[in-house]
Every structure is written in structure tokens, then in C-alpha cells.
Amino acid sequence: MMKKAFLLMVLMFVPFAMQAQTKFHDVEANEATGPVKSMSVSGMMGNTRVINFTPDGKMQQEGIKDAVYDADGYLQSFKMEMQGMGIEIGLKWENGRVKTQIMKAMGNETPINFVYGDKGEIVSQNMSFGGQDMSIPFTDYVFDDHGNWISRKSSMMGQENTETRKIEYYE
């Protein structure tokens, strides 16, 4: 009788544990997949930022607050401080990927649209900033054994840039 009760508890726990592992999609919102524990991103505008993730995929980055999720665990919006300025970020998802990111700061709203390649990598970010249309192409991707990019190049307003990521995974 004791064994049956234990087996029933295990069978009930496994689906909840599996659900917990896929509850949040913050890893996907940061252009990665799999059991990412932390990500250190360097290169864009000369700064480095570290993003940590819980085992269930929820982002834990300093300065992020008021995160709103939909019923499926997809991040819809959050607020953050950048150089003393409050910024609101909204996300629109399509097929498990961020299609559009909307930044609200200093009374302006800037939508950034993402175009994806065959491997799921972002090939360009397109935005309209102050009435000026801008496209940032991404090329020369290098991927790790988990299929996540660890290096890429971009070009913005004539400036070449290399962005790198160090990714630590849960085992």
C-alpha cells in the first residue's frame, strides 16, 4: 500500500516538475534555448551585462521589475532603469519568438521588429527612431554545442561591432 501511494505521488510530481521547467520563456526572450543558468553578454555599446535564470527559465536580472507574464509563461512587459532613466519594455511573440519589442522612454515609443533566419537566429533588427528608419543586420554567427549563439557581428550607422556571450547551463 505504501509503495502504491509513493508511486502515485511520483507520477503526480513528474508532470508538475516538467511544467515548471517550461513555465517561463525568458530564455527565449534573450535569444537562447535550453537549460540556461546564466548569460554574460559583451560588446554591444562596450558594456557587459549578466543575466541569471532560475531552473524554470525565469530571468533574474538586476534592475528589472514589474514583470508581467501571460498564462503560458511568456514575458509580456517589464520595467527597468538604464543610466538613471526609467524604461518600459513590451514584447509581442509569434511562434515562440519575440517578433516585436516596444521600448517606451522619455515620452517616446520605439518598436523594434526582429527578422529571423533559418536557424532561428536574428538576421536583423528594424526600427523607426525619431522618424528615421534603421536596420541593424547581424552576421557571422558562432554557435555553442547547445545551438545558442556565442558570437555575432553587427553594423549600425557605419560602425562594426562584435557581440559575444558566455553561457552557463544547468546540468
C-alpha positions in Angstrom: 0.0 0.0 0.0 2.9 2.4 0.9 4.6 1.7 -2.4 1.4 2.5 -4.4 0.9 5.8 -2.6 4.6 6.7 -3.2 4.3 5.8 -6.9 1.1 7.9 -7.2 2.9 10.8 -5.6 5.9 10.5 -8.0 3.6 10.2 -11.0 1.7 13.3 -9.9 5.0 15.2 -9.2 6.7 14.5 -12.6 4.2 16.4 -14.8 4.4 19.4 -12.3 8.2 19.3 -12.4 8.2 19.2 -16.2 5.7 22.0 -16.3 7.9 24.1 -14.0 10.9 23.6 -16.3 9.0 25.2 -19.2 6.8 27.7 -17.3 8.8 30.8 -18.2 10.2 31.7 -21.6 12.6 34.4 -20.6 15.5 32.4 -22.0 13.8 32.6 -25.4 13.2 36.3 -24.9 17.0 36.6 -24.7 17.7 34.7 -27.9 18.6 31.3 -26.4 17.1 27.9 -25.8 17.7 25.1 -23.3 18.5 25.0 -19.6 20.4 28.3 -19.4 21.7 29.2 -15.9 23.4 32.5 -16.8 24.5 34.5 -19.7 27.2 37.2 -19.8 26.8 39.4 -22.9 29.7 41.7 -24.0 30.3 44.0 -26.9 27.2 46.0 -27.7 28.0 49.6 -26.9 31.1 48.5 -25.0 29.3 47.2 -21.9 28.9 43.8 -20.3 25.7 42.6 -18.7 24.9 39.4 -16.8 21.5 37.7 -16.8 20.7 34.8 -14.5 17.9 32.4 -14.9 16.1 30.1 -12.5 15.8 26.4 -13.3 12.3 27.1 -14.7 13.6 29.7 -17.1 12.7 33.0 -15.3 15.1 35.9 -15.8 16.7 37.4 -12.7 18.5 40.5 -13.9 19.2 43.3 -11.6 17.1 46.4 -12.2 14.1 44.5 -13.9 10.8 45.0 -12.1 7.1 44.7 -12.6 7.4 41.8 -15.0 4.1 40.7 -16.5 3.6 37.2 -17.9 0.7 35.6 -19.9 -0.9 32.3 -18.9 1.7 30.3 -20.9 4.7 32.0 -19.2 5.7 34.3 -22.0 7.1 37.7 -20.8 4.7 40.5 -21.9 6.3 43.5 -20.3 8.7 44.8 -17.7 10.3 48.0 -16.4 14.0 48.8 -15.9 16.4 51.6 -15.2 19.1 52.4 -17.7 21.5 55.2 -16.9 19.0 56.7 -14.4 16.2 56.7 -16.9 13.0 54.6 -16.5 12.2 52.4 -19.5 9.2 50.2 -20.2 9.6 47.2 -22.5 6.7 45.4 -24.1 7.1 42.2 -26.1 4.9 40.6 -28.8 5.5 37.0 -29.5 5.0 34.9 -32.6 5.7 31.1 -32.9 7.7 31.1 -29.6 10.0 34.0 -30.6 9.9 37.7 -29.9 8.5 39.4 -33.0 8.4 43.0 -31.8 9.9 44.7 -28.7 8.4 48.1 -27.9 10.6 50.5 -25.8 8.9 53.4 -24.0 11.2 56.1 -22.6 11.1 59.9 -22.3 7.7 60.1 -23.9 8.8 58.2 -27.0 7.7 54.7 -28.1 10.1 52.8 -30.3 9.1 49.5 -31.9 11.9 47.1 -32.8 11.0 44.3 -35.2 13.0 41.2 -35.4 13.7 39.2 -38.6 14.8 35.6 -38.1 17.0 33.3 -40.2 16.7 29.5 -40.9 18.5 28.5 -37.7 16.3 30.8 -35.5 19.0 33.5 -35.3 18.1 37.1 -35.6 19.3 38.4 -39.0 18.2 42.0 -38.5 16.5 44.4 -36.1 14.4 47.1 -37.8 13.2 50.2 -36.0 12.0 53.7 -36.6 13.7 56.1 -34.3 12.6 59.7 -34.4 11.1 59.3 -37.8 14.3 57.7 -39.1 14.1 54.0 -40.3 17.1 52.0 -39.2 18.1 48.4 -39.7 20.8 46.5 -37.8 22.0 43.4 -39.6 23.6 40.5 -37.7 26.1 38.2 -39.4 29.0 35.8 -38.8 27.3 33.8 -36.0 29.2 31.3 -34.0 27.1 28.7 -32.1 27.9 26.5 -29.0 27.1 22.8 -28.6 23.5 23.7 -27.4 22.8 25.7 -30.6 22.9 29.1 -28.9 25.0 31.9 -30.4 28.2 32.9 -28.6 29.5 35.4 -31.1 28.0 37.6 -33.8 28.8 40.8 -35.7 26.5 43.7 -36.4 26.7 47.0 -38.2 25.0 50.2 -37.0 25.4 53.6 -38.6 28.6 52.5 -40.3 30.1 51.1 -37.1 31.1 47.4 -37.0 30.5 45.6 -33.7 31.2 42.1 -32.3 29.0 40.8 -29.6 29.9 37.8 -27.5 28.1 35.7 -24.9 29.4 33.2 -22.3 26.5 30.9 -21.4 26.4 28.6 -18.4 23.9 25.7 -18.4 22.1 23.8 -15.7 23.1 20.1 -15.9 
